Protein backbone atom coordinates (compact mmCIF):
# COMPACT_ATOMS: atom_id res chain seq x y z
CA UNK A 1 0.00 0.00 0.00
CA UNK A 2 1.03 3.60 -0.63
CA UNK A 3 1.36 5.47 2.62
CA UNK A 4 1.37 9.16 3.42
CA UNK A 5 -0.28 10.17 0.16
CA UNK A 6 -0.36 13.89 0.80
CA UNK A 7 2.49 14.29 3.25
CA UNK A 8 4.58 16.51 0.97
CA UNK A 9 1.80 19.01 0.30
CA UNK A 10 2.22 20.35 3.80
CA UNK A 11 5.72 21.54 3.11
CA UNK A 12 6.54 24.92 1.68
CA UNK A 13 9.65 26.14 0.00
CA UNK A 14 10.75 29.73 -0.25
CA UNK A 15 13.73 30.67 -2.40
CA UNK A 16 15.46 33.95 -1.89
CA UNK A 17 18.03 35.19 -4.29
CA UNK A 18 20.12 38.23 -3.58
CA UNK A 19 21.35 40.68 -6.15
CA UNK A 20 24.41 39.43 -8.00
CA UNK A 21 27.83 41.02 -8.07
CA UNK A 22 27.05 42.96 -11.24
CA UNK A 23 23.55 44.05 -10.14
CA UNK A 24 22.48 47.69 -10.52
CA UNK A 25 23.26 50.30 -7.83
CA UNK A 26 21.02 50.45 -4.75
CA UNK A 27 19.07 53.44 -6.10
CA UNK A 28 17.96 51.51 -9.17
CA UNK A 29 15.40 48.73 -9.27
CA UNK A 30 17.26 45.45 -9.94
CA UNK A 31 16.25 42.93 -12.55
CA UNK A 32 14.14 40.20 -10.99
CA UNK A 33 14.91 36.77 -12.37
CA UNK A 34 11.31 35.50 -12.45
CA UNK A 35 10.28 38.40 -14.75
CA UNK A 36 13.00 37.88 -17.39
CA UNK A 37 12.50 35.52 -20.30
CA UNK A 38 15.23 33.04 -21.09
CA UNK A 39 15.78 34.70 -24.47
CA UNK A 40 16.43 38.05 -22.79
CA UNK A 41 18.76 36.49 -20.24
CA UNK A 42 20.83 34.78 -22.92
CA UNK A 43 21.47 38.19 -24.51
CA UNK A 44 23.47 39.07 -21.40
CA UNK A 45 26.15 36.74 -22.87
CA UNK A 46 26.85 35.03 -19.54
CA UNK A 47 24.96 31.68 -19.56
CA UNK A 48 21.93 31.14 -17.32
CA UNK A 49 21.49 28.27 -14.88
CA UNK A 50 18.35 27.20 -12.99
CA UNK A 51 19.33 24.13 -10.96
CA UNK A 52 22.14 25.69 -8.90
CA UNK A 53 19.67 27.62 -6.70
CA UNK A 54 16.29 26.50 -8.12
CA UNK A 55 15.74 29.81 -9.91
CA UNK A 56 17.27 31.49 -12.96
CA UNK A 57 20.56 33.27 -12.44
CA UNK A 58 23.74 33.93 -14.36
CA UNK A 59 26.45 31.33 -13.75
CA UNK A 60 28.65 34.09 -12.29
CA UNK A 61 26.04 34.50 -9.51
CA UNK A 62 25.54 30.78 -8.82
CA UNK A 63 26.93 29.29 -5.57
CA UNK A 64 28.77 26.62 -7.59
CA UNK A 65 31.14 26.07 -10.46
CA UNK A 66 28.82 25.73 -13.47
CA UNK A 67 29.03 24.77 -17.14
CA UNK A 68 26.10 25.13 -19.54
CA UNK A 69 26.14 23.27 -22.87
CA UNK A 70 23.53 24.38 -25.42
CA UNK A 71 21.72 22.46 -28.14
CA UNK A 72 23.68 24.42 -30.75
CA UNK A 73 26.93 23.01 -29.35
CA UNK A 74 25.48 19.50 -29.39
CA UNK A 75 24.76 19.87 -33.11
CA UNK A 76 28.11 21.41 -33.99
CA UNK A 77 30.15 18.69 -32.27
CA UNK A 78 27.97 15.73 -33.21
CA UNK A 79 27.19 14.57 -29.68
CA UNK A 80 25.05 11.43 -29.80
CA UNK A 81 24.26 10.85 -26.12
CA UNK A 82 24.23 12.69 -22.81
CA UNK A 83 27.50 10.85 -22.05
CA UNK A 84 29.10 12.56 -25.08
CA UNK A 85 27.89 15.94 -23.84
CA UNK A 86 29.18 15.45 -20.30
CA UNK A 87 32.51 14.11 -21.53
CA UNK A 88 33.18 17.47 -23.21
CA UNK A 89 32.77 19.42 -19.93
CA UNK A 90 35.76 20.40 -17.76
CA UNK A 91 36.53 17.86 -15.03
CA UNK A 92 34.19 15.15 -16.38
CA UNK A 93 35.05 11.89 -18.14
CA UNK A 94 33.25 8.65 -18.95
CA UNK A 95 33.93 4.92 -19.10
CA UNK A 96 31.98 2.34 -21.10
CA UNK A 97 31.82 -1.39 -20.28
CA UNK A 98 29.97 -2.34 -23.53
CA UNK A 99 26.64 -2.04 -21.72
CA UNK A 100 26.43 1.12 -19.61
CA UNK A 101 28.26 4.45 -19.44
CA UNK A 102 29.85 5.52 -16.14
CA UNK A 103 30.54 9.13 -15.26
CA UNK A 104 33.71 10.36 -13.56
CA UNK A 105 33.68 13.69 -11.72
CA UNK A 106 36.92 15.32 -10.62
CA UNK A 107 38.73 12.00 -10.34
CA UNK A 108 35.97 9.94 -8.75
CA UNK A 109 34.35 7.15 -10.78
CA UNK A 110 33.70 3.92 -8.84
CA UNK A 111 31.68 2.38 -11.70
CA UNK A 112 28.49 2.05 -9.66
CA UNK A 113 25.92 3.30 -12.21
CA UNK A 114 26.43 7.00 -11.36
CA UNK A 115 24.61 7.00 -8.04
CA UNK A 116 26.74 9.86 -6.72
CA UNK A 117 25.49 12.36 -9.30
CA UNK A 118 21.92 13.67 -9.34
CA UNK A 119 20.46 13.68 -12.86
CA UNK A 120 17.26 15.61 -13.62
CA UNK A 121 15.10 16.41 -16.64
CA UNK A 122 13.39 19.78 -16.20
CA UNK A 123 13.94 19.45 -12.46
CA UNK A 124 12.52 15.89 -12.27
CA UNK A 125 14.85 13.34 -10.63
CA UNK A 126 15.88 10.59 -13.08
CA UNK A 127 18.01 8.46 -10.70
CA UNK A 128 16.12 5.20 -10.18
CA UNK A 129 15.09 3.70 -6.83
CA UNK A 130 17.03 0.43 -7.15
CA UNK A 131 20.67 1.34 -7.78
CA UNK A 132 20.06 5.09 -7.41
CA UNK A 133 21.81 5.14 -10.78
CA UNK A 134 21.66 7.84 -13.43
CA UNK A 135 21.57 6.57 -17.02
CA UNK A 136 23.64 8.76 -19.37
CA UNK A 137 24.32 6.60 -22.45
CA UNK A 138 21.84 5.21 -24.97
CA UNK A 139 19.89 4.03 -21.91
CA UNK A 140 19.03 7.67 -21.03
CA UNK A 141 15.34 8.19 -21.74
CA UNK A 142 15.60 11.58 -23.50
CA UNK A 143 16.73 11.98 -27.11
CA UNK A 144 19.56 14.55 -27.24
CA UNK A 145 17.70 16.36 -30.04
CA UNK A 146 15.13 17.38 -27.43
CA UNK A 147 17.71 19.15 -25.24
CA UNK A 148 17.60 22.92 -25.07
CA UNK A 149 20.63 23.00 -22.78
CA UNK A 150 22.41 20.88 -20.16
CA UNK A 151 23.30 22.47 -16.83
CA UNK A 152 26.32 20.95 -15.07
CA UNK A 153 26.66 22.04 -11.44
CA UNK A 154 29.77 20.79 -9.66
CA UNK A 155 29.99 20.10 -5.97
CA UNK A 156 27.56 18.86 -3.30
CA UNK A 157 23.89 19.72 -3.80
CA UNK A 158 22.25 17.94 -0.86
CA UNK A 159 21.40 21.30 0.74
CA UNK A 160 18.67 21.60 -1.91
CA UNK A 161 18.19 18.11 -3.36
CA UNK A 162 19.02 15.59 -0.65
CA UNK A 163 20.23 12.11 -1.64
CA UNK A 164 22.54 11.49 -4.66
CA UNK A 165 23.51 15.17 -5.15
CA UNK A 166 26.94 14.08 -3.94
CA UNK A 167 29.52 15.08 -6.54
CA UNK A 168 27.28 17.26 -8.67
CA UNK A 169 23.88 17.97 -10.19
CA UNK A 170 23.01 17.68 -13.90
CA UNK A 171 19.79 19.23 -15.14
CA UNK A 172 18.66 18.71 -18.74
CA UNK A 173 16.33 21.49 -19.88
CA UNK A 174 14.10 20.32 -22.73
CA UNK A 175 12.80 22.19 -25.74
CA UNK A 176 9.28 23.58 -25.65
CA UNK A 177 6.52 23.36 -28.19
CA UNK A 178 7.12 26.98 -29.22
CA UNK A 179 10.72 26.10 -30.13
CA UNK A 180 9.56 23.93 -33.05
CA UNK A 181 9.76 26.10 -36.17
CA UNK A 182 7.61 26.00 -39.30
CA UNK A 183 4.45 24.00 -38.80
CA UNK A 184 5.94 22.37 -35.73
CA UNK A 185 6.79 18.99 -37.25
CA UNK A 186 10.32 17.60 -37.34
CA UNK A 187 11.77 14.31 -38.56
CA UNK A 188 15.32 13.08 -38.20
CA UNK A 189 17.20 10.04 -39.45
CA UNK A 190 20.77 8.87 -39.07
CA UNK A 191 23.01 5.99 -40.04
CA UNK A 192 26.36 4.94 -38.65
CA UNK A 193 28.99 2.25 -38.54
CA UNK A 194 28.11 -1.26 -37.34
CA UNK A 195 24.73 -1.14 -39.13
CA UNK A 196 23.44 1.54 -36.79
CA UNK A 197 20.16 3.32 -37.57
CA UNK A 198 18.12 5.85 -35.68
CA UNK A 199 14.93 7.79 -36.44
CA UNK A 200 12.92 10.45 -34.64
CA UNK A 201 9.55 12.14 -35.20
CA UNK A 202 8.59 15.23 -33.18
CA UNK A 203 5.78 17.74 -33.13
CA UNK A 204 5.42 20.89 -31.07
CA UNK A 205 3.27 23.99 -31.07
CA UNK A 206 1.93 26.75 -28.85
CA UNK A 207 -1.69 27.61 -29.58
CA UNK A 208 -3.41 30.95 -29.15
CA UNK A 209 -5.31 29.75 -26.07
CA UNK A 210 -1.95 29.20 -24.28
CA UNK A 211 -2.02 25.43 -24.77
CA UNK A 212 1.48 24.19 -25.60
CA UNK A 213 2.51 20.66 -26.55
CA UNK A 214 5.64 18.77 -27.50
CA UNK A 215 5.50 15.09 -28.50
CA UNK A 216 8.44 13.05 -29.73
CA UNK A 217 9.30 9.41 -30.40
CA UNK A 218 12.65 7.81 -31.28
CA UNK A 219 13.77 4.38 -32.42
CA UNK A 220 17.31 2.99 -32.56
CA UNK A 221 18.89 -0.23 -33.75
CA UNK A 222 22.53 -1.31 -33.99
CA UNK A 223 24.12 -4.68 -34.67
CA UNK A 224 27.28 -3.53 -32.92
CA UNK A 225 30.72 -4.89 -33.65
CA UNK A 226 30.58 -8.30 -35.30
CA UNK A 227 33.69 -9.61 -33.55
CA UNK A 228 35.27 -8.34 -30.34
CA UNK A 229 38.47 -9.87 -29.03
CA UNK A 230 39.20 -10.21 -25.29
CA UNK A 231 42.62 -11.61 -24.44
CA UNK A 232 41.42 -12.86 -21.04
CA UNK A 233 39.37 -15.57 -22.83
CA UNK A 234 41.83 -16.55 -25.55
CA UNK A 235 41.29 -20.33 -25.37
CA UNK A 236 39.65 -22.77 -27.81
CA UNK A 237 36.79 -23.33 -25.33
CA UNK A 238 36.01 -19.60 -25.47
CA UNK A 239 36.10 -19.17 -29.26
CA UNK A 240 39.72 -18.00 -28.92
CA UNK A 241 38.62 -14.89 -27.06
CA UNK A 242 36.26 -13.62 -29.79
CA UNK A 243 32.73 -12.53 -28.89
CA UNK A 244 30.75 -13.03 -32.11
CA UNK A 245 27.61 -10.98 -32.83
CA UNK A 246 27.15 -10.20 -29.14
CA UNK A 247 27.22 -6.37 -29.17
CA UNK A 248 23.74 -5.58 -30.53
CA UNK A 249 21.51 -2.85 -29.12
CA UNK A 250 18.03 -1.43 -29.70
CA UNK A 251 15.74 1.06 -28.00
CA UNK A 252 12.44 2.86 -28.38
CA UNK A 253 11.68 6.05 -26.47
CA UNK A 254 8.92 8.62 -26.08
CA UNK A 255 8.80 12.06 -24.49
CA UNK A 256 5.98 14.56 -24.22
CA UNK A 257 4.90 17.74 -22.46
CA UNK A 258 1.50 19.41 -22.35
CA UNK A 259 1.23 22.87 -20.77
CA UNK A 260 -1.82 25.01 -20.16
CA UNK A 261 -1.52 28.25 -18.22
CA UNK A 262 0.19 27.32 -14.92
CA UNK A 263 0.03 23.53 -15.34
CA UNK A 264 2.55 21.28 -17.11
CA UNK A 265 2.25 17.52 -17.54
CA UNK A 266 5.51 15.90 -18.62
CA UNK A 267 6.49 12.29 -19.14
CA UNK A 268 9.04 10.03 -20.76
CA UNK A 269 9.60 6.34 -21.40
CA UNK A 270 12.33 4.15 -22.87
CA UNK A 271 12.76 0.42 -23.38
CA UNK A 272 16.30 -0.59 -24.27
CA UNK A 273 17.83 -4.03 -24.89
CA UNK A 274 21.58 -4.61 -25.04
CA UNK A 275 23.66 -7.68 -25.77
CA UNK A 276 26.77 -7.91 -23.61
CA UNK A 277 29.94 -9.18 -25.34
CA UNK A 278 31.94 -9.33 -22.09
CA UNK A 279 31.70 -11.93 -19.34
CA UNK A 280 30.52 -10.58 -16.00
CA UNK A 281 29.67 -12.05 -12.63
CA UNK A 282 31.24 -15.43 -13.54
CA UNK A 283 29.02 -15.89 -16.63
CA UNK A 284 29.93 -17.85 -19.76
CA UNK A 285 31.85 -15.94 -22.42
CA UNK A 286 30.42 -15.51 -25.94
CA UNK A 287 26.92 -16.61 -25.00
CA UNK A 288 24.19 -14.51 -26.73
CA UNK A 289 21.85 -15.03 -23.77
CA UNK A 290 23.95 -12.59 -21.71
CA UNK A 291 21.85 -9.47 -22.27
CA UNK A 292 19.92 -6.83 -20.34
CA UNK A 293 16.66 -4.97 -20.84
CA UNK A 294 16.03 -1.65 -19.12
CA UNK A 295 12.69 0.14 -19.00
CA UNK A 296 12.35 3.57 -17.43
CA UNK A 297 9.35 5.88 -17.34
CA UNK A 298 7.88 8.77 -15.40
CA UNK A 299 4.98 11.23 -15.30
CA UNK A 300 5.30 14.62 -13.62
CA UNK A 301 2.49 17.13 -13.04
CA UNK A 302 3.80 20.59 -12.19
CA UNK A 303 2.02 23.76 -11.10
CA UNK A 304 3.84 27.08 -11.27
CA UNK A 305 2.16 30.39 -10.48
CA UNK A 306 3.47 33.87 -9.79
CA UNK A 307 1.46 35.86 -7.29
CA UNK A 308 2.56 39.32 -8.39
CA UNK A 309 4.40 41.28 -5.71
CA UNK A 310 3.76 38.41 -3.27
CA UNK A 311 5.58 35.16 -4.13
CA UNK A 312 6.03 32.40 -6.70
CA UNK A 313 4.54 28.97 -6.01
CA UNK A 314 5.79 25.73 -7.53
CA UNK A 315 4.31 22.33 -6.72
CA UNK A 316 4.76 18.96 -8.36
CA UNK A 317 3.40 15.43 -8.06
CA UNK A 318 5.14 12.54 -9.83
CA UNK A 319 5.20 8.80 -10.42
CA UNK A 320 8.21 6.78 -11.66
CA UNK A 321 8.96 3.20 -12.59
CA UNK A 322 12.15 1.25 -13.40
CA UNK A 323 12.29 -2.32 -14.74
CA UNK A 324 15.45 -4.35 -15.28
CA UNK A 325 15.58 -7.85 -16.80
CA UNK A 326 18.75 -9.81 -17.45
CA UNK A 327 19.86 -13.25 -18.60
CA UNK A 328 22.91 -14.88 -16.98
CA UNK A 329 24.33 -18.00 -18.68
CA UNK A 330 26.48 -19.87 -16.15
CA UNK A 331 28.19 -23.23 -16.76
CA UNK A 332 25.36 -25.75 -16.87
CA UNK A 333 22.59 -23.37 -15.79
CA UNK A 334 20.80 -20.27 -17.06
CA UNK A 335 19.34 -17.69 -14.68
CA UNK A 336 16.92 -14.86 -15.33
CA UNK A 337 16.75 -11.76 -13.12
CA UNK A 338 13.72 -9.47 -12.80
CA UNK A 339 13.87 -6.17 -10.91
CA UNK A 340 11.08 -3.63 -10.44
CA UNK A 341 11.13 -0.26 -8.73
CA UNK A 342 8.11 2.03 -8.35
CA UNK A 343 7.90 5.29 -6.45
CA UNK A 344 5.91 8.48 -6.19
CA UNK A 345 6.53 11.81 -4.56
CA UNK A 346 5.57 15.44 -4.17
CA UNK A 347 7.34 18.74 -3.65
CA UNK A 348 6.16 22.27 -2.89
CA UNK A 349 8.20 25.42 -3.31
CA UNK A 350 7.60 29.14 -2.73
CA UNK A 351 9.85 31.95 -3.98
CA UNK A 352 9.75 35.36 -2.33
CA UNK A 353 11.90 38.43 -2.93
CA UNK A 354 12.49 40.79 -0.01
CA UNK A 355 13.24 44.51 -0.39
CA UNK A 356 14.58 43.93 -3.91
CA UNK A 357 17.82 42.67 -2.38
CA UNK A 358 17.33 39.21 -0.92
CA UNK A 359 15.59 35.93 -1.65
CA UNK A 360 14.71 33.14 0.86
CA UNK A 361 13.99 29.47 0.02
CA UNK A 362 12.14 27.20 2.39
CA UNK A 363 10.92 23.94 0.93
CA UNK A 364 9.73 20.42 1.47
CA UNK A 365 9.72 17.11 -0.38
CA UNK A 366 8.25 13.66 0.25
CA UNK A 367 8.94 10.41 -1.62
CA UNK A 368 7.67 6.87 -1.20
CA UNK A 369 9.64 3.98 -2.75
CA UNK A 370 6.68 1.67 -2.32
CA UNK A 371 7.96 -1.19 -4.50
CA UNK A 372 11.51 -2.51 -4.67
CA UNK A 373 11.81 -6.09 -5.92
CA UNK A 374 14.57 -8.37 -7.12
CA UNK A 375 13.86 -11.94 -8.22
CA UNK A 376 16.38 -14.40 -9.69
CA UNK A 377 14.98 -17.61 -11.19
CA UNK A 378 16.53 -20.75 -12.66
CA UNK A 379 15.13 -20.55 -16.19
CA UNK A 380 15.31 -24.31 -16.64
CA UNK A 381 13.68 -25.49 -13.40
CA UNK A 382 11.74 -22.43 -12.27
CA UNK A 383 13.43 -22.54 -8.86
CA UNK A 384 13.71 -19.13 -7.21
CA UNK A 385 17.24 -18.34 -6.07
CA UNK A 386 16.59 -14.79 -4.82
CA UNK A 387 13.34 -13.08 -3.89
CA UNK A 388 13.75 -9.67 -2.22
CA UNK A 389 11.09 -7.09 -1.40
CA UNK A 390 11.62 -3.70 0.22
CA UNK A 391 10.03 -0.29 0.54
CA UNK A 392 11.26 3.00 1.91
CA UNK A 393 9.89 6.46 2.73
CA UNK A 394 11.95 9.64 2.63
CA UNK A 395 11.29 13.30 3.31
CA UNK A 396 13.30 16.48 3.57
CA UNK A 397 12.90 20.18 4.36
CA UNK A 398 15.32 22.89 3.36
CA UNK A 399 15.97 26.58 3.85
CA UNK A 400 18.28 28.67 1.71
CA UNK A 401 18.87 32.38 1.33
CA UNK A 402 20.82 34.66 -0.96
CA UNK A 403 21.60 37.99 0.69
CA UNK A 404 23.22 41.11 -0.70
CA UNK A 405 25.72 42.28 1.90
CA UNK A 406 27.03 45.21 -0.15
CA UNK A 407 26.58 46.03 -3.81
CA UNK A 408 29.36 43.71 -5.04
CA UNK A 409 29.31 41.06 -2.32
CA UNK A 410 26.59 38.58 -1.52
CA UNK A 411 26.18 35.53 0.66
CA UNK A 412 24.35 32.35 -0.25
CA UNK A 413 23.69 30.00 2.65
CA UNK A 414 21.28 27.20 3.37
CA UNK A 415 20.79 23.69 4.68
CA UNK A 416 18.51 20.69 4.30
CA UNK A 417 17.28 18.13 6.83
CA UNK A 418 16.56 14.62 5.46
CA UNK A 419 15.01 11.55 7.01
CA UNK A 420 15.94 8.76 4.63
CA UNK A 421 14.32 5.43 5.41
CA UNK A 422 15.40 3.99 8.76
CA UNK A 423 18.78 5.72 8.77
CA UNK A 424 19.62 8.48 11.21
CA UNK A 425 18.52 11.94 10.06
CA UNK A 426 21.12 13.92 8.12
CA UNK A 427 21.74 17.66 7.94
CA UNK A 428 23.66 19.18 5.03
CA UNK A 429 24.64 22.86 4.77
CA UNK A 430 26.04 24.94 1.91
CA UNK A 431 27.71 28.37 2.15
CA UNK A 432 29.01 30.56 -0.67
CA UNK A 433 30.57 34.02 -0.71
CA UNK A 434 30.51 35.65 -4.16
CA UNK A 435 32.55 38.81 -4.69
CA UNK A 436 32.78 41.05 -7.76
CA UNK A 437 35.65 43.48 -6.99
CA UNK A 438 35.75 45.14 -10.41
CA UNK A 439 34.49 44.74 -13.95
CA UNK A 440 34.15 41.13 -15.09
CA UNK A 441 36.08 39.60 -12.20
CA UNK A 442 34.21 37.23 -9.87
CA UNK A 443 35.57 35.30 -6.88
CA UNK A 444 33.67 32.47 -5.17
CA UNK A 445 34.47 30.76 -1.88
CA UNK A 446 32.34 27.60 -1.57
CA UNK A 447 31.71 25.07 1.18
CA UNK A 448 29.16 22.27 1.33
CA UNK A 449 28.36 18.75 2.44
CA UNK A 450 26.24 15.98 0.93
CA UNK A 451 25.19 12.40 1.62
CA UNK A 452 24.31 9.22 -0.24
CA UNK A 453 22.24 6.58 1.52
CA UNK A 454 22.84 2.85 0.80
CA UNK A 455 20.67 1.80 -2.13
CA UNK A 456 18.53 -1.29 -2.68
CA UNK A 457 21.42 -3.27 -4.19
CA UNK A 458 23.78 -2.41 -1.35
CA UNK A 459 21.19 -3.56 1.20
CA UNK A 460 20.23 -6.70 -0.73
CA UNK A 461 22.22 -9.18 1.41
CA UNK A 462 20.27 -9.63 4.69
CA UNK A 463 23.48 -10.79 6.43
CA UNK A 464 25.09 -7.37 6.12
CA UNK A 465 22.78 -4.55 7.19
CA UNK A 466 25.27 -2.51 9.18
CA UNK A 467 26.27 -0.08 6.42
CA UNK A 468 25.35 3.58 6.80
CA UNK A 469 25.17 6.60 4.48
CA UNK A 470 28.43 7.97 3.10
CA UNK A 471 29.16 11.70 3.28
CA UNK A 472 31.29 14.25 1.46
CA UNK A 473 32.68 17.62 2.49
CA UNK A 474 33.84 19.99 -0.24
CA UNK A 475 35.91 23.18 -0.20
CA UNK A 476 36.33 25.15 -3.42
CA UNK A 477 37.74 28.50 -4.58
CA UNK A 478 36.71 29.81 -7.99
CA UNK A 479 38.00 32.78 -9.98
CA UNK A 480 36.01 33.73 -13.07
CA UNK A 481 37.24 36.46 -15.40
CA UNK A 482 35.75 38.02 -18.50
CA UNK A 483 38.40 38.93 -21.07
CA UNK A 484 37.19 41.60 -23.43
CA UNK A 485 33.91 40.97 -25.22
CA UNK A 486 34.37 37.43 -26.43
CA UNK A 487 36.35 35.40 -23.87
CA UNK A 488 35.63 34.15 -20.41
CA UNK A 489 38.02 32.17 -18.22
CA UNK A 490 37.71 30.28 -14.95
CA UNK A 491 40.14 28.80 -12.46
CA UNK A 492 38.94 26.50 -9.66
CA UNK A 493 40.77 24.74 -6.86
CA UNK A 494 38.87 22.00 -5.02
CA UNK A 495 39.25 19.56 -2.15
CA UNK A 496 36.74 16.73 -1.57
CA UNK A 497 36.79 14.48 1.48
CA UNK A 498 34.54 11.40 1.53
CA UNK A 499 33.80 9.56 4.77
CA UNK A 500 32.28 6.07 5.24
CA UNK A 501 32.67 5.31 1.54
CA UNK A 502 30.38 2.42 0.53
CA UNK A 503 32.44 -0.14 -1.41
CA UNK A 504 32.10 -3.74 -2.52
CA UNK A 505 34.91 -5.60 -0.75
CA UNK A 506 35.35 -9.16 0.57
CA UNK A 507 32.19 -10.25 -1.26
CA UNK A 508 29.91 -7.70 0.40
CA UNK A 509 29.12 -4.00 0.55
CA UNK A 510 30.61 -2.19 3.52
CA UNK A 511 31.73 1.22 4.73
CA UNK A 512 35.43 1.97 4.37
CA UNK A 513 37.33 4.86 5.91
CA UNK A 514 36.90 7.02 2.83
CA UNK A 515 38.69 8.84 0.05
CA UNK A 516 39.82 12.31 -0.89
CA UNK A 517 40.39 14.26 -4.08
CA UNK A 518 42.07 17.58 -4.71
CA UNK A 519 42.94 19.44 -7.87
CA UNK A 520 42.84 22.44 -10.18
CA UNK A 521 40.48 23.11 -13.07
CA UNK A 522 41.11 25.70 -15.79
CA UNK A 523 38.72 26.61 -18.60
CA UNK A 524 38.53 29.20 -21.36
CA UNK A 525 35.34 29.84 -23.36
CA UNK A 526 35.09 32.00 -26.46
CA UNK A 527 32.30 33.21 -28.70
CA UNK A 528 32.94 35.59 -31.60
CA UNK A 529 30.55 37.58 -33.86
CA UNK A 530 31.82 35.62 -36.87
CA UNK A 531 30.11 32.52 -35.47
CA UNK A 532 33.31 30.84 -34.28
CA UNK A 533 33.15 29.44 -30.77
CA UNK A 534 35.29 27.23 -28.60
CA UNK A 535 36.12 25.85 -25.18
CA UNK A 536 39.47 24.66 -23.83
CA UNK A 537 40.00 23.09 -20.42
CA UNK A 538 42.60 21.32 -18.34
CA UNK A 539 42.05 19.48 -15.06
CA UNK A 540 44.70 18.23 -12.67
CA UNK A 541 43.39 15.93 -9.96
CA UNK A 542 44.83 13.69 -7.29
CA UNK A 543 42.68 11.06 -5.60
CA UNK A 544 43.50 8.47 -2.99
CA UNK A 545 41.95 5.83 -0.77
CA UNK A 546 42.47 7.10 2.78
CA UNK A 547 42.82 3.53 4.09
CA UNK A 548 45.56 2.39 1.70
CA UNK A 549 46.84 5.72 0.32
CA UNK A 550 46.47 4.25 -3.19
CA UNK A 551 45.11 6.08 -6.23
CA UNK A 552 41.41 5.40 -6.79
CA UNK A 553 40.29 3.10 -9.58
CA UNK A 554 39.47 4.85 -12.88
CA UNK A 555 40.93 8.19 -11.79
CA UNK A 556 43.09 9.97 -14.39
CA UNK A 557 45.46 12.60 -13.06
CA UNK A 558 45.21 14.77 -16.18
CA UNK A 559 42.28 15.73 -18.42
CA UNK A 560 42.74 18.08 -21.39
CA UNK A 561 39.99 19.08 -23.82
CA UNK A 562 39.44 21.37 -26.77
CA UNK A 563 36.21 22.07 -28.63
CA UNK A 564 36.33 24.44 -31.60
CA UNK A 565 33.57 25.25 -34.10
CA UNK A 566 34.39 27.36 -37.15
CA UNK A 567 31.95 28.66 -39.81
CA UNK A 568 33.04 27.53 -43.25
CA UNK A 569 30.36 29.37 -45.22
CA UNK A 570 28.31 32.20 -43.71
CA UNK A 571 25.97 30.81 -41.04
CA UNK A 572 25.21 27.70 -43.10
CA UNK A 573 28.15 25.30 -42.78
CA UNK A 574 30.34 24.70 -39.72
CA UNK A 575 33.28 22.48 -38.89
CA UNK A 576 33.43 21.19 -35.32
CA UNK A 577 36.65 19.77 -33.90
CA UNK A 578 36.85 17.97 -30.55
CA UNK A 579 40.10 16.84 -28.90
CA UNK A 580 40.16 14.86 -25.67
CA UNK A 581 43.20 13.61 -23.79
CA UNK A 582 42.99 11.38 -20.71
CA UNK A 583 45.99 10.14 -18.71
CA UNK A 584 46.33 6.53 -17.55
CA UNK A 585 43.87 5.05 -15.05
CA UNK A 586 44.21 2.13 -12.68
CA UNK A 587 41.89 -0.87 -12.49
CA UNK A 588 41.41 -3.43 -9.73
CA UNK A 589 39.82 -6.76 -8.99
CA UNK A 590 36.65 -6.21 -7.02
CA UNK A 591 36.50 -7.98 -3.71
CA UNK A 592 40.30 -8.39 -3.54
CA UNK A 593 43.34 -6.24 -2.91
CA UNK A 594 45.03 -7.37 -6.13
CA UNK A 595 45.93 -4.36 -8.32
CA UNK A 596 44.60 -4.45 -11.84
CA UNK A 597 46.10 -3.59 -15.20
CA UNK A 598 46.36 0.11 -16.02
CA UNK A 599 44.18 1.54 -18.77
CA UNK A 600 46.75 3.52 -20.75
CA UNK A 601 46.61 7.20 -21.57
CA UNK A 602 44.86 8.12 -24.80
CA UNK A 603 43.82 10.98 -27.00
CA UNK A 604 40.93 11.04 -29.46
CA UNK A 605 39.93 13.43 -32.21
CA UNK A 606 36.32 13.84 -33.35
CA UNK A 607 35.35 15.86 -36.42
CA UNK A 608 31.87 17.04 -37.44
CA UNK A 609 30.64 18.96 -40.50
CA UNK A 610 27.26 20.53 -39.81
CA UNK A 611 25.02 22.49 -42.15
CA UNK A 612 21.78 24.27 -41.31
CA UNK A 613 19.13 25.56 -43.71
CA UNK A 614 21.16 24.97 -46.86
CA UNK A 615 17.72 24.15 -48.18
CA UNK A 616 14.74 25.43 -46.23
CA UNK A 617 14.13 23.28 -43.17
CA UNK A 618 17.05 20.89 -43.77
CA UNK A 619 19.99 20.25 -41.40
CA UNK A 620 22.71 17.79 -42.35
CA UNK A 621 25.69 16.62 -40.34
CA UNK A 622 28.48 14.10 -40.83
CA UNK A 623 30.72 13.06 -37.95
CA UNK A 624 33.81 10.89 -37.63
CA UNK A 625 34.64 9.76 -34.10
CA UNK A 626 38.14 8.69 -33.08
CA UNK A 627 39.32 10.07 -36.39
CA UNK A 628 42.87 8.74 -35.99
CA UNK A 629 41.60 5.25 -35.08
CA UNK A 630 43.43 5.12 -31.75
CA UNK A 631 43.20 1.94 -29.69
CA UNK A 632 42.36 2.53 -26.05
CA UNK A 633 40.57 0.87 -23.15
CA UNK A 634 38.50 1.91 -20.14
CA UNK A 635 38.78 0.31 -16.70
CA UNK A 636 36.19 -2.42 -16.24
CA UNK A 637 33.15 -1.75 -14.09
CA UNK A 638 32.28 -3.33 -10.75
CA UNK A 639 30.77 -6.45 -12.35
CA UNK A 640 34.01 -7.40 -14.14
CA UNK A 641 37.47 -8.39 -13.12
CA UNK A 642 37.05 -11.07 -10.47
CA UNK A 643 37.06 -14.48 -12.13
CA UNK A 644 38.77 -13.88 -15.46
CA UNK A 645 40.82 -10.81 -14.47
CA UNK A 646 39.04 -8.67 -17.04
CA UNK A 647 40.47 -5.36 -15.89
CA UNK A 648 39.99 -3.21 -18.98
CA UNK A 649 37.43 -3.04 -21.79
CA UNK A 650 38.65 -2.01 -25.25
CA UNK A 651 36.71 0.81 -26.88
CA UNK A 652 35.65 1.40 -30.48
CA UNK A 653 38.10 2.55 -33.11
CA UNK A 654 37.09 4.92 -35.91
CA UNK A 655 33.31 5.21 -36.36
CA UNK A 656 31.03 7.56 -38.28
CA UNK A 657 27.52 8.95 -38.32
CA UNK A 658 25.50 10.81 -40.96
CA UNK A 659 22.36 12.62 -39.81
CA UNK A 660 19.58 14.44 -41.65
CA UNK A 661 16.88 16.56 -39.99
CA UNK A 662 13.90 18.14 -41.77
CA UNK A 663 11.51 20.68 -40.26
CA UNK A 664 8.17 21.41 -41.91
Helices and strands as residue ranges (DSSP letters): G 7-10, E 14-16, G 33-35, H 38-42, E 48-49, E 57-58, E 66-70, H 71-77, H 82-87, E 92-96, E 101-105, E 117-121, E 124-125, G 144-146, E 147-154, H 158-161, E 168-174, G 177-179, E 185-192, E 196-206, E 211-222, E 227-229, G 231-233, G 236-241, E 242-244, E 249-260, E 263-275, E 291-307, E 311-330, E 333-354, E 358-378, E 384-406, E 409-420, E 426-435, E 441-452, E 470-483, E 487-499, E 502-505, E 508-511, E 514-527, E 533-545, E 558-569, E 573-582, E 602-612, E 618-625, E 633-635, E 648-650, E 655-663
